[in-house]
């Protein structure tokens, strides 16, 4: 796994950050629509919860995350909106 220094370097490199976000986004965007919709978000949240031994998120948990990321309020998450989440996750990891 990446060291905090490696993660900080990624955060400074817009191209690298984009590539990481795009790869993660494409893995979640099952129907290849170019957007992550509520069912796709639910699937990834349930998968992550299972991987770390937590209960699956409720429908309201999924809607809360969607609402938080969906800054233009179109009911789905674009790559740019998703990139904000990836940046936040990486910043948390860099500061551990």
Helices and strands as residue ranges (DSSP letters): H 4-12, H 14-28, H 38-51, H 59-69, H 79-94
